Amino acid sequence: MSLKPSGKAPLLALKDIRLMDGQTPLFDGVDIALDRGVRACLVGRNGAGKSTLMRLLAGLIEADSGERYVSQGTRFAFVLQEPEPVGITILDWVTSGGAESYNAEAELYAFGIDPQGPTTSMSGGEKRRAALAKAFAEDPDLIFLDEPTNHLDIFAIQTLEDRLKSFRGAALVVSHDRTFLERVTQRCYWLYDRRMMRLDANYTGFDEWRDKVEAETAESLRRLEKAIERETYTFYRSITAQRTRNEGRAARLGAMRIDLASRMKAMDKPMDMVLDSGGVSGKLVAELRHVAKGFGGRTLIKDLSTRILRGDRLAIVGPNGAGKSTLVKLLLGQIPADSGEIRLGTKLDVAYLDQGRDALKGDETLWDVLANSGSDSIMVRGEPRHVAAYAKDFLFREKQLRQPVKSLSGGERNRLQLARALAKATNLLVLDEPTNDLDMDTLDLLEDMLADYDGTLILVSHDRDFIDRLATSTLALDGNGRTAETPGGWQDFIRQTPDFFARGATPKEIAATRAAAATPAKAAPKKLSYKDQKRLEDLEKLMPQWHAEVAKLEKVLEDPALYSRDPKAFDTTMKRLEKLRHDLDVGETEWLELEDRKTALAG
């Protein structure tokens, strides 16, 4: 889709941009215009060039060809994926781009940052919040946000949402956070097939539009393949072509083949993720009784009692610094409690993906991480596979295998952790902020994989949509020792305990939490929930078994002498048959209702 004409000149526009990544075209005729007052998102798979395009827009790099237009006097602000502070105090950093001190302080306080705090000891979340404060304090006409929700807790994300909605300038956002995009965007740009597609609507409509575009692209490729088949047949069968060596026809056929190969290579390639739950754990996974834990005189967890059973999907939520990762380490037995009792279940095979990716050493190569034995193979769920072939499943190119981990992007490091964790069977999967730096397609694949996982899942996340799709219960920590647990995901928790996070919060934070509780339900889902889909699959397995057992019992009762010979066996068989027929009747009704709902949701 090309740029639409507008009555007003855009703040910034690119026209027919082309850029090569080595021998491969990254952009091939990209058009994009950022209009005054419009908040847009930029989406695309990992490696599509979203961050590169942002740098092109900001003038930090140049394209190989094409035009860049900037409205006179336009001021930019750019929040990078991994901002690096400068100066002694945080206020020094935030004013280093020309922001007035009073603006900088106001923005820092809005994001919960002490302006006089040192830059040397900032956490990832503090760096991100300060970088956002810096961008808004500079009062730009256009703000670029590259994965702004990474390392932010849910409350900081809500603050950012409010700040963007009141922002008078234009914004271009790269983010994997669906709920965030649904709440702030007015337009969607999609990097697809090396070109730019545009949807003049909120992100809520993106998935349906994307599916339509991909279907049209698939049909276009099918027609091109058919055209090549016809041209190839004509070229080799034509007497004229054979005698005169029609160079024009040969060149056209070659160009068609090159075009097809290039377009197929540029198509999105999903990761090949498989999760094996291995052996069954004991029914009890973990039990905490009156557990307390604190650090430096601060109580993070006080008198917590809970049980995690096999198959549970527990989401742990709360502000940054509330003790979520500490609770995970308590559950895994990695650190002791100050008081109380922690009991772990039996036959646990644990995979733990930590938020800081601490298990990855910066100087190690990707090859070293996957094949730590020094060989060229890795054991994947009990079977040996070549490192290069397995890495390819997670979208790593062969030339990356000898690169150090520290040279990988955030998304690549996250994929590398997933690759190592998923190589072994695990019946307890613990994910601490797994969505950071992953693109939407990879997130969808991860969600689908986790939905099919029959082990136990413990999930620490700030991604509200991710929690709502997967969690069967949510455990919240307020950072002052209090905890609360409710069935369901984030929205369920907020509706059931709207004031849980209010103690010690500002009036603005209390209002934001209550507003989230009152937020209207999202648009109707397009597929069954995890619980309903799992029940449907279970019924599809159970009903044939019930039918077979009914037939078997009916065969037993065909014996006319059974009652006189063994009245007790006759009575037991009759009761079992009645129960099975009842279960079968109820199950078939439930199955039909679920199938009807599934069909209706699919449209």
C-alpha positions as CSV (number, residue, x, y, z in Angstrom):
1,M,0.0,0.0,0.0
2,S,1.5,3.3,-1.0
3,L,1.3,6.6,0.8
4,K,-2.1,8.3,0.6
5,P,-2.2,12.0,-0.3
6,S,-2.9,14.3,2.6
7,G,-4.1,17.9,2.9
8,K,-1.2,18.7,5.2
9,A,2.5,17.9,4.6
10,P,3.7,15.1,6.9
11,L,6.3,15.8,9.5
12,L,8.5,13.1,8.0
13,A,8.3,10.8,5.0
14,L,10.3,8.2,3.1
15,K,9.7,7.5,-0.5
16,D,10.8,4.5,-2.5
17,I,13.5,3.6,0.0
18,R,15.9,0.8,-0.9
19,L,18.6,-0.7,1.4
20,M,20.8,-3.7,1.1
21,D,21.9,-6.0,3.9
22,G,25.0,-7.5,2.3
23,Q,23.7,-9.2,-0.8
24,T,20.1,-9.3,0.3
25,P,17.6,-6.4,-0.1
26,L,16.3,-5.3,3.3
27,F,13.9,-2.7,1.9
28,D,12.7,-2.6,-1.7
29,G,10.6,0.5,-2.4
30,V,9.5,1.4,1.2
31,D,7.1,4.4,1.5
32,I,6.0,5.8,4.9
33,A,4.7,9.1,6.1
34,L,4.4,10.2,9.7
35,D,1.6,12.8,10.1
36,R,1.1,15.4,12.8
37,G,-0.7,14.2,15.9
38,V,-0.9,10.5,14.7
39,R,0.3,7.7,16.9
40,A,1.4,4.8,14.7
41,C,3.0,1.4,15.3
42,L,5.6,-0.3,13.2
43,V,5.3,-4.1,13.2
44,G,7.1,-6.9,11.4
45,R,9.0,-10.1,12.2
46,N,12.4,-10.1,13.9
47,G,15.0,-9.2,11.3
48,A,12.6,-7.4,9.0
49,G,14.4,-4.1,9.7
50,K,12.1,-2.2,12.1
51,S,14.9,-0.6,14.1
52,T,16.9,0.1,11.0
53,L,13.9,1.8,9.4
54,M,13.5,4.0,12.6
55,R,17.1,5.0,12.3
56,L,16.6,5.9,8.6
57,L,13.6,8.0,9.6
58,A,15.6,9.7,12.3
59,G,18.4,10.4,9.9
60,L,20.9,8.3,11.8
61,I,21.8,6.2,8.7
62,E,21.2,6.7,5.0
63,A,19.4,4.5,2.5
64,D,21.1,3.2,-0.7
65,S,18.4,5.0,-2.7
66,G,15.1,6.8,-2.3
67,E,14.0,10.2,-0.8
68,R,13.6,11.4,2.8
69,Y,11.5,14.5,3.5
70,V,11.5,16.4,6.8
71,S,9.2,19.3,7.5
72,Q,11.2,22.3,8.5
73,G,11.9,22.7,12.2
74,T,10.7,19.2,13.1
75,R,12.3,18.0,16.4
76,F,12.9,14.3,17.1
77,A,13.3,12.2,20.2
78,F,14.4,8.6,20.1
79,V,14.1,6.0,22.8
80,L,16.4,3.1,22.0
81,Q,15.9,-0.5,23.0
82,E,18.9,-0.4,25.3
83,P,19.4,3.2,26.4
84,E,22.7,4.1,28.0
85,P,22.7,6.9,30.6
86,V,25.4,9.7,30.7
87,G,26.3,12.2,33.4
88,I,26.5,11.8,37.2
89,T,22.8,12.2,38.1
90,I,19.7,11.0,36.3
91,L,18.7,14.7,35.9
92,D,22.1,15.3,34.1
93,W,21.2,12.6,31.6
94,V,17.6,13.7,31.1
95,T,18.6,17.3,30.4
96,S,21.6,16.4,28.2
97,G,19.4,16.7,25.1
98,G,18.4,20.3,25.8
99,A,15.3,19.7,28.0
100,E,14.6,22.4,30.6
101,S,15.2,21.2,34.2
102,Y,11.7,21.8,35.3
103,N,10.3,19.7,32.4
104,A,12.8,17.0,33.1
105,E,12.0,16.8,36.8
106,A,8.2,16.8,36.1
107,E,8.6,13.9,33.6
108,L,10.9,11.9,35.9
109,Y,8.5,12.2,38.8
110,A,5.6,11.1,36.6
111,F,7.6,8.0,35.8
112,G,8.5,7.4,39.4
113,I,12.2,8.3,39.1
114,D,14.3,10.4,41.6
115,P,16.0,13.1,39.5
116,Q,19.0,13.2,41.8
117,G,19.6,9.4,41.7
118,P,23.0,8.3,40.3
119,T,23.2,6.9,36.8
120,T,25.7,4.3,37.7
121,S,23.4,2.0,39.7
122,M,20.2,2.2,37.5
123,S,18.2,-1.0,36.9
124,G,16.9,-1.9,33.4
125,G,13.5,-0.6,34.3
126,E,14.8,2.7,35.7
127,K,16.9,3.3,32.6
128,R,13.8,2.7,30.4
129,R,11.6,5.0,32.5
130,A,14.3,7.7,32.6
131,A,14.8,7.5,28.8
132,L,11.1,7.9,28.3
133,A,11.0,10.9,30.6
134,K,14.0,12.4,28.7
135,A,12.2,12.0,25.4
136,F,9.0,13.7,26.6
137,A,10.8,16.4,28.4
138,E,12.5,17.5,25.2
139,D,9.0,18.4,23.9
140,P,9.6,16.9,20.4
141,D,7.3,17.0,17.4
142,L,7.9,13.3,16.7
143,I,8.9,10.6,19.1
144,F,10.4,7.2,18.2
145,L,9.9,4.4,20.7
146,D,11.7,1.1,20.1
147,E,10.2,-1.6,22.4
148,P,9.4,1.0,25.1
149,T,7.6,-1.5,27.4
150,N,10.6,-3.8,27.9
151,H,11.6,-3.9,31.6
152,L,8.6,-1.8,32.6
153,D,6.0,-3.1,35.1
154,I,2.3,-3.0,34.3
155,F,1.9,0.3,36.2
156,A,4.7,2.0,34.3
157,I,3.2,0.8,31.1
158,Q,-0.1,2.4,32.1
159,T,1.7,5.7,32.8
160,L,3.3,5.5,29.4
161,E,-0.1,4.9,27.8
162,D,-1.5,7.9,29.5
163,R,1.5,10.1,28.6
164,L,1.2,9.1,24.9
165,K,-2.5,9.7,24.7
166,S,-1.9,13.3,26.0
167,F,1.1,13.8,23.8
168,R,0.4,16.5,21.1
169,G,3.1,15.3,18.7
170,A,3.4,12.3,16.4
171,A,4.7,8.9,17.6
172,L,6.0,5.8,15.9
173,V,6.2,2.8,18.2
174,V,7.8,-0.6,17.8
175,S,6.4,-3.0,20.4
176,H,5.3,-6.6,21.0
177,D,2.8,-5.6,23.7
178,R,-0.7,-6.1,22.1
179,T,-2.6,-4.4,24.9
180,F,-0.3,-1.4,24.8
181,L,-0.7,-1.1,21.0
182,E,-4.4,-1.5,21.2
183,R,-4.7,1.4,23.7
184,V,-2.4,3.9,22.0
185,T,-2.2,3.4,18.3
186,Q,-4.3,5.0,15.5
187,R,-2.4,3.6,12.5
188,C,-0.4,0.5,11.7
189,Y,2.6,0.2,9.4
190,W,3.7,-3.4,8.6
191,L,7.1,-4.3,7.1
192,Y,6.2,-7.3,4.9
193,D,7.9,-8.8,1.9
194,R,10.6,-5.9,2.0
195,R,7.8,-3.3,1.5
196,M,5.6,-1.2,3.7
197,M,1.9,-1.9,4.2
198,R,-0.4,0.6,5.9
199,L,-3.6,0.2,7.9
200,D,-5.4,3.3,8.9
201,A,-6.9,1.8,12.1
202,N,-6.1,0.9,15.7
203,Y,-3.9,-2.2,16.2
204,T,-7.1,-4.1,17.3
205,G,-7.9,-4.7,13.6
206,F,-4.3,-5.7,12.6
207,D,-4.6,-9.5,12.9
208,E,-7.6,-9.8,10.6
209,W,-6.0,-7.4,8.1
210,R,-2.7,-9.2,8.2
211,D,-4.3,-12.6,7.5
212,K,-6.1,-11.1,4.5
213,V,-2.9,-9.6,3.1
214,E,-1.0,-12.9,3.6
215,A,-3.7,-14.8,1.8
216,E,-3.5,-12.4,-1.1
217,T,0.3,-12.7,-1.2
218,A,0.1,-16.5,-1.2
219,E,-2.2,-16.4,-4.1
220,S,0.1,-13.9,-5.9
221,L,3.0,-16.4,-5.4
222,R,0.9,-19.3,-6.7
223,R,0.1,-17.3,-9.8
224,L,3.7,-16.5,-10.4
225,E,4.7,-20.2,-10.0
226,K,2.1,-21.1,-12.6
227,A,3.3,-18.4,-14.9
228,I,6.9,-19.8,-14.6
229,E,5.6,-23.3,-15.4
230,R,3.8,-22.1,-18.5
231,E,6.8,-20.0,-19.7
232,T,9.2,-22.8,-19.0
233,Y,7.1,-25.2,-21.0
234,T,6.7,-22.8,-23.9
235,F,10.4,-21.9,-23.9
236,Y,11.7,-25.5,-24.1
237,R,8.9,-26.7,-26.4
238,S,8.9,-23.8,-28.9
239,I,10.7,-24.7,-32.1
240,T,11.4,-21.0,-32.6
241,A,13.0,-20.7,-29.2
242,Q,15.2,-23.7,-29.9
243,R,16.3,-22.5,-33.3
244,T,16.8,-18.8,-32.7
245,R,17.7,-18.9,-29.0
246,N,15.1,-16.3,-28.1
247,E,17.2,-14.3,-25.6
248,G,14.4,-12.0,-24.7
249,R,12.2,-15.0,-23.6
250,A,15.1,-16.6,-21.8
251,A,15.8,-13.3,-19.9
252,R,12.2,-12.9,-19.0
253,L,12.0,-16.5,-17.6
254,G,15.2,-16.0,-15.6
255,A,13.9,-12.7,-14.1
256,M,10.6,-14.5,-13.1
257,R,12.6,-17.2,-11.4
258,I,14.8,-14.7,-9.6
259,D,11.7,-12.7,-8.5
260,L,10.0,-15.9,-7.1
261,A,13.2,-17.0,-5.3
262,S,13.7,-13.6,-3.8
263,R,10.1,-13.2,-2.6
264,M,10.0,-16.7,-1.1
265,K,13.3,-16.0,0.7
266,A,11.8,-12.8,2.1
267,M,8.7,-14.5,3.4
268,D,8.3,-14.8,7.2
269,K,9.8,-18.0,8.5
270,P,8.3,-19.0,11.8
271,M,10.5,-20.7,14.5
272,D,10.1,-24.4,14.8
273,M,9.5,-24.5,18.6
274,V,8.6,-27.8,20.2
275,L,8.0,-28.3,24.0
276,D,8.2,-31.8,25.4
277,S,6.8,-32.2,29.0
278,G,8.6,-35.5,29.4
279,G,7.8,-37.6,32.4
280,V,4.8,-36.8,34.6
281,S,5.7,-35.0,37.9
282,G,4.0,-35.7,41.2
283,K,0.5,-34.1,41.7
284,L,2.0,-31.6,44.1
285,V,4.6,-29.3,42.4
286,A,5.2,-26.9,45.2
287,E,3.6,-25.9,48.5
288,L,4.4,-22.8,50.6
289,R,3.2,-22.4,54.1
290,H,3.4,-19.0,55.9
291,V,6.6,-18.1,54.0
292,A,8.3,-14.8,54.5
293,K,11.3,-13.3,52.7
294,G,13.0,-9.9,52.8
295,F,16.2,-8.2,51.9
296,G,18.0,-5.2,53.5
297,G,15.4,-4.7,56.2
298,R,12.6,-4.6,53.6
299,T,9.9,-7.4,53.7
300,L,9.0,-8.5,50.2
301,I,6.8,-11.5,51.1
302,K,5.0,-12.0,54.3
303,D,3.0,-15.0,55.5
304,L,2.4,-16.4,52.0
305,S,0.7,-19.8,51.7
306,T,-0.2,-21.4,48.4
307,R,-0.1,-24.7,46.5
308,I,0.9,-25.3,42.9
309,L,-0.4,-28.5,41.4
310,R,0.5,-30.4,38.3
311,G,-0.9,-28.7,35.2
312,D,-1.4,-25.3,36.9
313,R,-0.5,-22.1,34.9
314,L,0.4,-19.5,37.5
315,A,1.1,-15.9,36.6
316,I,3.1,-13.8,39.1
317,V,2.5,-10.1,38.8
318,G,3.4,-6.9,40.7
319,P,5.5,-3.7,40.4
320,N,9.2,-3.8,39.6
321,G,11.1,-4.6,42.8
322,A,8.1,-6.2,44.5
323,G,9.9,-9.6,44.7
324,K,8.5,-11.6,41.7
325,S,11.9,-13.1,40.8
326,T,12.6,-13.7,44.5
327,L,9.4,-15.7,44.7
328,V,10.4,-17.8,41.7
329,K,13.7,-18.6,43.3
330,L,12.0,-19.5,46.5
331,L,9.6,-21.8,44.6
332,L,12.6,-23.5,42.9
333,G,14.5,-23.9,46.1
334,Q,17.3,-21.7,44.9
335,I,17.2,-19.4,48.0
336,P,15.9,-20.2,51.5
337,A,12.9,-18.5,53.1
338,D,13.4,-16.3,56.2
339,S,10.6,-18.3,57.8
340,G,7.9,-20.7,56.9
341,E,8.0,-24.0,55.0
342,I,8.6,-24.7,51.3
343,R,7.9,-28.2,50.0
344,L,8.8,-29.2,46.4
345,G,7.1,-32.1,44.6
346,T,8.6,-35.2,43.2
347,K,9.9,-36.1,39.7
348,L,10.3,-32.4,38.7
349,D,12.3,-31.7,35.5
350,V,12.7,-27.9,35.6
351,A,13.5,-25.4,32.8
352,Y,14.1,-21.8,34.0
353,L,14.5,-18.8,31.7
354,D,15.6,-15.9,33.9
355,Q,14.8,-12.3,33.0
356,G,18.4,-11.1,33.0
357,R,19.5,-14.0,30.7
358,D,22.2,-14.5,33.3
359,A,22.8,-18.0,32.1
360,L,24.3,-16.6,28.8
361,K,27.9,-15.6,29.1
362,G,28.8,-12.7,26.8
363,D,32.1,-14.1,25.5
364,E,30.6,-17.5,24.7
365,T,29.6,-18.1,21.1
366,L,26.1,-19.2,20.1
367,W,27.7,-22.6,19.2
368,D,29.2,-22.9,22.7
369,V,25.9,-22.2,24.4
370,L,24.0,-24.9,22.5
371,A,26.8,-27.5,22.4
372,N,28.5,-26.9,25.7
373,S,30.3,-30.3,25.3
374,G,32.4,-28.8,22.5
375,S,31.0,-31.2,20.0
376,D,29.0,-30.3,16.8
377,S,25.8,-31.8,18.0
378,I,23.2,-31.2,20.7
379,M,20.8,-33.6,22.4
380,V,17.3,-32.5,21.6
381,R,14.7,-34.3,23.6
382,G,16.9,-37.4,23.7
383,E,18.0,-37.4,20.0
384,P,21.3,-35.9,18.7
385,R,21.0,-33.0,16.2
386,H,23.6,-30.9,14.5
387,V,24.0,-27.5,16.1
388,A,23.5,-25.6,12.9
389,A,20.3,-27.4,12.0
390,Y,18.8,-26.9,15.5
391,A,19.9,-23.2,15.5
392,K,18.1,-22.8,12.2
393,D,14.8,-23.8,13.8
394,F,15.2,-20.7,15.9
395,L,16.0,-18.5,12.9
396,F,19.8,-18.3,13.5
397,R,21.9,-18.1,10.4
398,E,25.0,-20.4,10.2
399,K,27.4,-17.4,10.1
400,Q,26.0,-16.3,13.5
401,L,27.1,-19.6,15.2
402,R,30.6,-18.4,15.9
403,Q,29.6,-14.9,17.0
404,P,29.8,-14.0,20.7
405,V,26.5,-13.9,22.7
406,K,27.2,-10.2,23.5
407,S,26.9,-9.3,19.8
408,L,23.3,-10.7,19.6
409,S,20.3,-8.5,19.9
410,G,17.8,-8.8,22.8
411,G,15.4,-10.8,20.7
412,E,18.2,-13.1,19.5
413,R,19.4,-13.7,23.1
414,N,15.8,-14.5,24.1
415,R,15.5,-17.0,21.3
416,L,18.8,-18.6,22.2
417,Q,17.6,-19.1,25.8
418,L,14.4,-20.7,24.4
419,A,16.5,-22.9,22.1
420,R,18.6,-24.2,25.0
421,A,15.7,-24.7,27.4
422,L,13.4,-26.5,24.9
423,A,16.2,-28.9,24.0
424,K,15.3,-31.1,27.0
425,A,12.1,-32.4,28.2
426,T,10.6,-30.4,31.2
427,N,7.5,-30.8,33.2
428,L,7.9,-27.5,35.1
429,L,8.6,-24.5,32.9
430,V,9.4,-21.2,34.6
431,L,9.5,-18.1,32.4
432,D,10.6,-14.7,33.8
433,E,9.6,-11.9,31.4
434,P,9.7,-14.2,28.3
435,T,8.1,-11.7,25.9
436,N,10.8,-9.1,26.0
437,D,12.2,-8.4,22.5
438,L,10.1,-11.1,20.7
439,D,8.2,-10.1,17.6
440,M,4.4,-10.8,17.3
441,D,4.7,-13.9,15.2
442,T,7.2,-15.5,17.6
443,L,4.9,-14.5,20.5
444,D,1.9,-16.1,18.8
445,L,4.0,-19.3,18.3
446,L,5.2,-19.3,21.9
447,E,1.6,-18.8,23.1
448,D,0.3,-21.7,21.0
449,M,3.2,-23.9,22.2
450,L,2.5,-23.1,25.8
451,A,-1.3,-23.6,25.3
452,D,-0.5,-27.2,24.2
453,Y,2.0,-27.8,27.0
454,D,0.6,-30.3,29.6
455,G,3.3,-29.6,32.2
456,T,3.2,-26.9,34.9
457,L,3.9,-23.3,33.9
458,I,5.0,-20.4,36.2
459,L,5.0,-17.1,34.4
460,V,6.4,-13.8,35.5
461,S,5.3,-11.1,33.0
462,H,4.2,-7.5,32.5
463,D,2.4,-8.4,29.2
464,R,-1.2,-8.3,30.2
465,D,-2.5,-9.9,27.0
466,F,0.1,-12.8,27.3
467,I,-1.1,-13.4,30.9
468,D,-4.8,-13.3,30.0
469,R,-4.3,-15.8,27.3
470,L,-2.4,-18.4,29.3
471,A,-2.8,-18.1,33.1
472,T,-5.3,-20.1,35.1
473,S,-4.5,-18.2,38.3
474,T,-2.7,-15.0,39.1
475,L,-0.6,-14.3,42.2
476,A,0.2,-10.7,42.9
477,L,2.8,-9.0,45.2
478,D,2.5,-5.4,46.2
479,G,6.1,-4.9,47.2
480,N,5.2,-4.3,50.9
481,G,4.8,-8.0,51.9
482,R,1.2,-8.4,50.9
483,T,0.1,-11.1,48.4
484,A,-3.2,-12.1,46.8
485,E,-4.2,-14.9,44.5
486,T,-7.2,-15.2,42.2
487,P,-8.4,-17.5,39.4
488,G,-7.8,-16.3,35.8
489,G,-5.4,-13.7,34.3
490,W,-4.6,-10.1,34.9
491,Q,-8.0,-8.6,33.9
492,D,-9.7,-11.2,36.2
493,F,-7.4,-10.2,39.1
494,I,-8.0,-6.5,38.7
495,R,-11.8,-7.0,38.5
496,Q,-11.7,-9.2,41.7
497,T,-9.3,-7.1,43.7
498,P,-9.3,-3.5,42.2
499,D,-7.7,-1.9,45.3
500,F,-5.0,-4.5,46.0
501,F,-2.2,-2.3,44.7
502,A,-3.7,1.0,46.1
503,R,-1.9,0.9,49.5
504,G,0.9,3.4,49.4
505,A,0.0,4.4,45.9
506,T,-0.6,7.9,44.6
507,P,-4.2,9.1,43.8
508,K,-3.2,8.9,40.1
509,E,-2.0,5.3,40.5
510,I,-5.2,4.3,42.3
511,A,-7.3,5.9,39.6
512,A,-5.4,4.1,36.9
513,T,-5.8,0.8,38.6
514,R,-9.5,1.3,39.1
515,A,-9.8,2.5,35.5
516,A,-8.2,-0.8,34.4
517,A,-10.7,-2.7,36.4
518,A,-13.5,-0.9,34.7
519,T,-12.0,-1.2,31.2
520,P,-14.6,-2.7,28.8
521,A,-14.0,-6.3,27.7
522,K,-11.9,-6.7,24.7
523,A,-13.3,-7.5,21.3
524,A,-14.6,-11.1,21.1
525,P,-11.7,-13.6,20.7
526,K,-11.2,-15.4,17.4
527,K,-10.5,-18.8,19.0
528,L,-11.4,-20.8,22.0
529,S,-9.7,-20.1,25.3
530,Y,-7.0,-22.5,26.4
531,K,-9.4,-24.1,28.9
532,D,-12.2,-24.7,26.4
533,Q,-9.8,-25.9,23.7
534,K,-8.2,-28.3,26.2
535,R,-11.7,-29.6,27.2
536,L,-12.6,-30.0,23.5
537,E,-9.5,-32.1,22.9
538,D,-10.1,-34.2,26.0
539,L,-13.7,-34.9,25.0
540,E,-12.5,-36.0,21.5
541,K,-10.2,-38.5,23.2
542,L,-12.7,-39.6,25.8
543,M,-15.8,-40.1,23.7
544,P,-14.5,-43.0,21.6
545,Q,-13.3,-44.7,24.8
546,W,-16.7,-44.3,26.4
547,H,-18.4,-45.6,23.2
548,A,-16.1,-48.7,23.2
549,E,-16.7,-49.4,26.9
550,V,-20.5,-49.0,26.5
551,A,-20.4,-51.5,23.7
552,K,-18.3,-53.9,25.8
553,L,-20.7,-53.7,28.8
554,E,-23.8,-54.1,26.6
555,K,-22.1,-57.3,25.2
556,V,-21.7,-58.6,28.8
557,L,-25.4,-57.9,29.5
558,E,-26.4,-59.9,26.5
559,D,-25.7,-63.1,28.6
560,P,-29.2,-64.1,29.8
561,A,-27.7,-66.2,32.6
562,L,-25.6,-63.4,34.1
563,Y,-28.1,-62.2,36.7
564,S,-28.9,-65.7,38.0
565,R,-25.2,-66.7,38.0
566,D,-23.7,-63.5,39.5
567,P,-26.2,-60.9,40.7
568,K,-23.5,-58.7,42.1
569,A,-21.6,-58.6,38.8
570,F,-24.9,-57.8,36.9
571,D,-25.7,-54.9,39.3
572,T,-22.1,-53.5,39.0
573,T,-22.2,-53.7,35.2
574,M,-25.7,-52.0,35.1
575,K,-24.6,-49.1,37.3
576,R,-21.4,-48.6,35.3
577,L,-23.3,-48.7,32.0
578,E,-25.8,-46.1,33.3
579,K,-23.0,-43.8,34.4
580,L,-21.2,-44.2,31.1
581,R,-24.4,-43.4,29.1
582,H,-25.0,-40.3,31.2
583,D,-21.3,-39.2,30.8
584,L,-21.5,-39.8,27.1
585,D,-24.8,-37.9,26.7
586,V,-23.4,-34.9,28.7
587,G,-20.0,-35.1,26.9
588,E,-21.6,-35.1,23.5
589,T,-23.7,-32.1,24.3
590,E,-20.7,-30.2,25.7
591,W,-18.6,-31.2,22.6
592,L,-21.3,-30.0,20.2
593,E,-21.5,-26.6,22.1
594,L,-17.7,-26.2,22.0
595,E,-17.6,-27.1,18.4
596,D,-20.4,-24.6,17.6
597,R,-18.5,-21.9,19.5
598,K,-15.2,-22.7,17.8
599,T,-16.9,-22.5,14.4
600,A,-18.6,-19.2,15.3
601,L,-15.4,-17.7,16.5
602,A,-13.5,-18.7,13.4
603,G,-16.1,-16.8,11.4
